[in-house]
């Protein structure tokens, strides 16, 4: 299994939505991630903040899949992607050095 990184930034249309609508869409995304986790997919999602911990740097999703096409098919099911609310890129990550473990115990 390979590791994949999906980076994203919110579209201007998403940012223009009222706060409660944005919150509901983000909750749909979190529920989608949780359902993938419950199905046994190694996946984690979060957002980027600046030095003052203010959001706005976009999002990051890390997942494990058997191939690029499998990872691509999976993330295209994300409600934020399916509805076009984010601009995104997907890359396979090939670790060159270091030791990084992702497990249920390290999830926040």
DOVEXBA-740759 format. One line per 5 residues: for each residue x, y, z of N, C-alpha, C, O. Coordinates in pm, 1 decimal, padded with zeros to 6 digits. Layout:
# residues N
X,Y,Z,X,Y,Z,X,Y,Z,X,Y,Z; ...
***
This chain:
# residues 108
00085.0,-00119.2,00000.0,00000.0,00000.0,00000.0,00088.5,00124.1,00000.0,00189.1,00130.8,00070.6; 00049.5,00219.9,-00079.1,00123.3,00345.0,-00089.8,00049.1,00455.2,-00013.9,-00070.8,00445.6,00012.0; 00123.8,00559.5,00020.7,00065.6,00677.1,00085.9,00041.3,00784.7,-00018.2,00121.2,00803.2,-00110.0; -00070.1,00855.5,-00003.2,-00107.7,00963.5,-00093.9,-00142.7,01087.5,-00012.3,-00197.5,01078.9,00097.6; -00109.5,01202.4,-00069.5,-00136.8,01331.2,-00005.6,-00226.3,01411.2,-00099.1,-00193.0,01431.1,-00215.9
-00339.3,01456.7,-00047.8,-00426.0,01546.0,-00123.7,-00418.8,01682.2,-00057.1,-00449.9,01695.8,00061.3; -00377.8,01783.4,-00133.0,-00379.3,01920.6,-00082.6,-00499.3,01990.7,-00144.9,-00543.6,01955.7,-00254.3; -00550.7,02089.4,-00073.9,-00666.8,02160.9,-00126.5,-00673.9,02302.1,-00072.8,-00620.5,02333.6,00033.6; -00741.3,02386.3,-00149.4,-00778.1,02519.4,-00103.6,-00926.8,02536.5,-00133.1,-00978.8,02481.6,-00230.2; -00992.8,02611.6,-00049.8,-01135.8,02634.0,-00066.3,-01160.4,02728.7,-00182.5,-01084.0,02822.8,-00204.2
-01266.8,02703.6,-00256.8,-01302.4,02791.3,-00368.0,-01359.5,02922.4,-00314.2,-01404.8,02929.5,-00200.0; -01356.5,03024.3,-00396.9,-01415.9,03153.4,-00359.6,-01565.0,03136.4,-00332.7,-01619.6,03201.1,-00243.4; -01630.7,03050.3,-00409.1,-01774.0,03026.3,-00388.4,-01800.5,02968.1,-00250.5,-01897.2,03006.2,-00184.5; -01714.4,02874.8,-00206.0,-01730.0,02816.5,-00072.7,-01709.7,02924.0,00033.6,-01788.8,02934.8,00127.4; -01605.0,03002.5,00019.1,-01574.8,03106.5,00118.6,-01683.9,03212.5,00125.5,-01699.3,03278.2,00228.5
-01760.4,03230.3,00016.8,-01868.1,03329.0,00015.3,-01995.6,03278.6,00082.7,-02086.4,03357.5,00108.6; -02003.9,03149.8,00111.2,-02122.7,03095.0,00176.3,-02135.6,03146.9,00319.1,-02034.6,03177.1,00382.8; -02257.3,03157.7,00370.2,-02276.0,03192.2,00511.1,-02211.7,03086.0,00600.5,-02204.3,02968.7,00563.9; -02165.9,03128.4,00717.2,-02097.5,03039.4,00810.9,-02168.5,02908.5,00838.3,-02104.6,02803.4,00833.4; -02299.4,02910.0,00867.2,-02368.1,02783.1,00895.4,-02366.5,02686.0,00776.1,-02358.3,02564.7,00795.4
-02374.1,02738.3,00654.9,-02369.0,02650.7,00537.2,-02230.0,02590.3,00520.6,-02216.7,02471.8,00490.0; -02125.3,02672.5,00541.1,-01987.8,02620.3,00535.2,-01968.5,02512.3,00640.9,-01910.5,02407.4,00612.8; -02016.8,02537.6,00762.5,-02001.5,02440.9,00871.6,-02070.0,02309.0,00837.2,-02014.9,02202.5,00864.9; -02188.0,02313.9,00777.9,-02260.3,02192.1,00741.2,-02184.0,02113.3,00635.1,-02176.8,01990.7,00642.1; -02127.2,02182.8,00537.3,-02050.3,02115.0,00432.6,-01922.8,02053.1,00489.0,-01884.8,01942.5,00450.5
-01857.6,02123.6,00579.4,-01737.6,02068.1,00642.3,-01772.4,01946.6,00727.7,-01694.4,01851.7,00735.2; -01888.0,01948.8,00791.5,-01932.0,01832.5,00869.7,-01957.3,01712.6,00778.7,-01927.0,01599.4,00816.2; -02012.5,01736.1,00659.2,-02031.3,01627.0,00562.8,-01896.3,01564.6,00526.6,-01884.1,01442.5,00516.8; -01795.7,01649.1,00507.0,-01661.1,01601.3,00475.3,-01606.3,01517.2,00591.2,-01554.1,01407.9,00569.4; -01618.4,01568.2,00713.9,-01568.4,01494.4,00830.5,-01640.4,01360.2,00846.0,-01577.7,01260.0,00880.5
-01770.1,01357.8,00821.0,-01846.8,01232.3,00829.0,-01800.6,01134.6,00720.8,-01794.1,01014.1,00744.9; -01768.6,01185.8,00602.2,-01718.5,01101.0,00494.4,-01584.6,01038.6,00534.4,-01563.4,00919.0,00514.2; -01494.4,01119.2,00591.1,-01364.8,01067.7,00637.5,-01386.6,00962.0,00745.8,-01324.8,00855.7,00741.4; -01473.2,00989.9,00842.2,-01499.7,00895.2,00951.2,-01555.5,00763.1,00897.0,-01520.8,00656.1,00947.0; -01640.4,00770.2,00796.6,-01695.5,00648.5,00737.1,-01586.6,00567.2,00666.9,-01587.5,00444.2,00671.9
-01493.4,00636.0,00602.0,-01380.1,00565.3,00538.5,-01294.3,00498.6,00645.5,-01250.2,00385.0,00628.0; -01270.7,00568.7,00756.0,-01193.3,00510.8,00866.5,-01263.1,00386.8,00920.0,-01199.4,00283.9,00942.6; -01392.6,00396.6,00939.9,-01469.4,00282.9,00992.0,-01465.0,00163.8,00896.4,-01477.8,00048.9,00938.9; -01446.9,00191.6,00767.3,-01438.5,00085.5,00667.6,-01297.3,00028.5,00656.2,-01272.4,-00061.6,00576.1; -01204.5,00081.7,00737.3,-01069.3,00026.8,00740.0,-00966.6,00101.7,00657.2,-00852.7,00056.5,00645.5
-01004.0,00214.7,00599.8,-00908.7,00293.7,00521.7,-00822.0,00374.8,00617.5,-00873.1,00437.3,00710.4; -00690.6,00373.5,00594.5,-00599.8,00460.2,00670.8,-00610.6,00598.4,00607.9,-00561.9,00620.3,00497.0; -00674.1,00691.4,00678.0,-00702.5,00823.7,00623.2,-00708.3,00924.9,00736.8,-00760.1,00895.7,00844.5; -00655.6,01042.4,00712.2,-00662.2,01151.5,00809.3,-00676.6,01281.6,00732.9,-00617.5,01298.4,00626.2; -00754.7,01373.4,00786.9,-00781.4,01500.0,00720.8,-00770.0,01612.9,00821.7,-00802.9,01596.8,00939.3
-00723.3,01726.4,00774.6,-00713.4,01842.1,00862.3,-00689.7,01968.5,00781.6,-00687.5,01966.0,00658.5; -00672.2,02079.0,00852.9,-00651.5,02206.7,00784.7,-00523.3,02271.0,00833.5,-00472.9,02239.2,00941.2; -00471.8,02361.2,00753.1,-00345.1,02426.6,00781.1,-00369.4,02563.9,00843.2,-00462.6,02634.7,00805.2; -00284.6,02600.4,00938.9,-00295.4,02730.1,01006.1,-00161.0,02801.6,00997.6,-00057.6,02740.0,00971.7; -00164.4,02933.2,01020.1,-00041.0,03011.5,01016.8,00022.5,03017.3,01156.1,-00018.7,02945.0,01246.9
00122.2,03103.1,01171.7,00195.4,03112.7,01298.3,00105.8,03153.7,01414.9,00135.4,03122.1,01530.1; -00003.2,03223.7,01385.3,-00097.2,03264.1,01489.7,-00212.9,03164.1,01503.5,-00311.5,03191.2,01572.0; -00199.7,03050.4,01438.6,-00298.5,02942.7,01437.9,-00429.4,02982.6,01371.6,-00535.2,02929.6,01405.5; -00422.6,03076.1,01277.0,-00539.8,03116.8,01200.5,-00549.4,03030.8,01074.7,-00450.6,03015.7,01002.8; -00666.6,02974.5,01047.4,-00681.0,02893.1,00926.7,-00675.7,02979.6,00801.1,-00683.2,03102.3,00807.9
-00663.1,02914.9,00689.6,-00660.6,02985.5,00562.4,-00556.6,02930.2,00467.7,-00548.9,02971.2,00351.9; -00476.1,02836.6,00516.9,-00371.9,02778.3,00433.4,-00417.9,02658.8,00352.9,-00338.4,02598.9,00280.5; -00543.6,02623.4,00363.9,-00595.4,02508.9,00289.8,-00605.4,02385.8,00376.1,-00597.2,02392.8,00498.7; -00623.1,02273.6,00311.0,-00639.8,02147.5,00381.7,-00543.4,02042.8,00330.6,-00482.6,02056.2,00224.4; -00531.8,01938.2,00410.2,-00442.3,01827.2,00378.5,-00513.4,01698.2,00416.5,-00568.1,01685.6,00526.1
-00511.8,01603.3,00324.8,-00569.0,01472.3,00351.7,-00462.4,01368.9,00317.2,-00403.1,01373.2,00209.4; -00438.9,01277.2,00408.2,-00340.0,01171.1,00389.3,-00415.8,01039.4,00390.1,-00498.5,01015.0,00478.0; -00387.4,00954.6,00291.9,-00454.5,00826.3,00289.2,-00363.1,00720.1,00230.2,-00266.0,00750.2,00160.9; -00396.4,00597.1,00259.2,-00322.5,00484.9,00206.1,-00413.3,00411.8,00107.1,-00530.9,00387.4,00134.3; -00355.5,00377.6,-00008.6,-00432.0,00307.4,-00111.4,-00337.9,00218.4,-00191.3,-00215.8,00232.8,-00184.5
-00395.8,00127.2,-00266.3,-00317.6,00033.5,-00344.6,-00255.2,00092.3,-00469.3,-00156.3,00039.4,-00519.9; -00311.9,00201.8,-00519.9,-00260.1,00264.2,-00641.5,-00309.8,00409.0,-00648.5,-00398.8,00450.5,-00574.3; -00249.2,00483.3,-00740.0,-00293.0,00622.0,-00760.8,-00439.2,00623.6,-00804.3,-00518.1,00703.5,-00753.9; -00475.5,00536.2,-00897.3,-00613.6,00536.2,-00946.6,-00712.5,00501.7,-00835.0,-00823.5,00554.8,-00832.4; -00673.5,00413.7,-00743.2,-00759.4,00380.2,-00628.9,-00774.7,00500.7,-00536.4,-00885.0,00530.4,-00490.7
-00664.5,00569.9,-00508.8,-00670.3,00689.6,-00424.5,-00754.9,00797.9,-00490.6,-00834.7,00863.7,-00424.0; -00737.8,00816.6,-00620.9,-00813.3,00916.9,-00694.8,-00963.0,00887.4,-00690.8,-01044.1,00976.8,-00666.9; -00998.5,00762.2,-00714.2,-01140.3,00723.9,-00709.3,-01198.8,00749.4,-00571.0,-01313.4,00792.8,-00558.5; -01120.4,00722.5,-00467.8,-01167.5,00742.9,-00331.2,-01189.7,00890.7,-00301.2,-01296.1,00928.0,-00251.7; -01091.9,00974.5,-00330.1,-01108.3,01115.3,-00292.3,-01212.0,01186.6,-00378.1,-01267.3,01288.0,-00335.4
-01239.1,01137.0,-00495.7,-01345.4,01198.7,-00577.7,-01482.8,01178.4,-00515.1,-01579.3,01243.4,-00555.4; -01492.7,01088.1,-00416.0,-01617.6,01066.3,-00344.5,-01636.7,01166.6,-00229.8,-01746.6,01178.5,-00175.6; -01531.5,01237.5,-00193.4,-01538.9,01337.8,-00086.4,-01645.6,01440.3,-00126.0,-01639.3,01494.6,-00236.2; -01742.7,01468.0,-00039.5,-01849.5,01561.6,-00074.7,-01798.1,01700.1,-00117.2,-01858.0,01763.1,-00204.4; -01689.3,01747.8,-00057.8,-01636.4,01879.0,-00095.7,-01580.7,01877.0,-00237.9,-01593.4,01974.9,-00311.5
-01519.3,01766.0,-00275.8,-01464.4,01753.0,-00411.4,-01576.8,01727.5,-00511.0,-01581.8,01790.1,-00616.9; -01666.8,01636.0,-00477.4,-01776.0,01600.4,-00568.5,-01861.1,01722.6,-00603.9,-01911.9,01733.0,-00715.6; -01876.3,01814.4,-00508.9,-01958.0,01934.5,-00532.3,-01876.8,02051.5,-00588.1,-01932.7,02156.9,-00618.3; -01746.1,02033.6,-00601.9,-01662.7,02139.4,-00658.9,-01630.1,02254.0,-00564.6,-01599.2,02364.1,-00610.1; -01636.4,02230.4,-00434.5,-01610.9,02336.3,-00337.0,-01463.1,02363.6,-00313.2,-01428.5,02465.3,-00253.0
-01375.2,02275.2,-00359.1,-01231.4,02293.2,-00336.4,-01152.7,02274.7,-00465.7,-01194.9,02204.3,-00557.4; -01036.3,02340.7,-00469.7,-00936.3,02316.1,-00573.2,-00835.8,02221.5,-00509.2,-00792.6,02246.0,-00396.6; -00797.4,02114.7,-00577.2,-00716.8,02012.5,-00511.4,-00614.8,01950.7,-00605.4,-00624.4,01960.7,-00727.7; -00516.5,01886.5,-00543.0,-00414.8,01808.6,-00613.2,-00391.0,01681.4,-00533.1,-00399.9,01681.0,-00410.3; -00360.8,01574.3,-00604.0,-00330.4,01446.6,-00540.2,-00191.9,01403.0,-00583.5,-00157.9,01407.6,-00701.7
-00112.1,01360.5,-00486.0,00022.3,01311.6,-00514.2,00047.9,01186.1,-00431.9,00003.4,01174.6,-00317.7; 00120.8,01092.0,-00492.2,00171.5,00980.9,-00413.2,00292.0,01033.2,-00335.9,00372.4,01110.0,-00388.8; 00303.8,00990.9,-00210.6,00416.9,01031.9,-00127.5,00509.0,00913.2,-00111.3,00468.3,00806.6,-00065.3; 00633.5,00933.0,-00149.7,00734.4,00829.3,-00134.0,00831.3,00877.2,-00027.3,00909.6,00969.3,-00050.5; 00826.1,00815.1,00088.6,00912.8,00855.1,00199.4,01058.0,00821.8,00163.8,01088.6,00711.1,00119.3
01145.4,00918.2,00183.9,01287.3,00898.3,00154.4,01369.0,00875.9,00280.6,01471.3,00807.5,00277.5; 01324.4,00933.0,00391.1,01397.0,00917.2,00516.5,01303.0,00947.1,00632.0,01200.1,01011.9,00613.0; 01336.2,00901.9,00748.1,01254.8,00928.4,00866.5,01159.8,00815.3,00896.8,01154.9,00715.0,00825.5; 01084.7,00832.6,01002.8,00991.6,00730.9,01047.6,00864.2,00800.8,01094.0,00865.5,00874.9,01192.3; 00756.1,00777.2,01023.9,00628.7,00839.1,01055.5,00524.7,00729.7,01067.1,00504.9,00652.4,00973.3
00458.3,00722.3,01180.8,00355.0,00622.9,01202.0,00221.3,00691.7,01216.4,00209.7,00789.1,01290.7; 00120.3,00643.1,01147.2,-00014.8,00695.2,01158.9,-00099.5,00580.6,01212.1,-00106.4,00473.9,01151.2; -00163.9,00603.2,01325.8,-00246.7,00499.0,01385.2,-00363.3,00561.2,01458.7,-00368.3,00682.7,01477.7; -00456.0,00478.5,01499.5,-00572.0,00527.0,01572.7,-00531.6,00600.6,01699.4,-00599.0,00695.5,01739.6; -00422.8,00558.6,01763.1,-00378.5,00619.9,01887.6,-00326.9,00762.9,01866.8,-00326.1,00842.4,01960.8
-00283.8,00796.1,01744.0,-00227.3,00929.3,01720.1,-00329.5,01025.5,01662.6,-00298.9,01143.5,01645.2; -00450.2,00978.9,01632.6,-00552.4,01067.1,01577.6,-00609.9,01155.2,01687.2,-00631.1,01112.4,01800.7; -00634.4,01280.7,01648.7,-00694.4,01374.2,01746.0,-00844.9,01368.2,01736.6,-00914.2,01438.9,01809.7
***
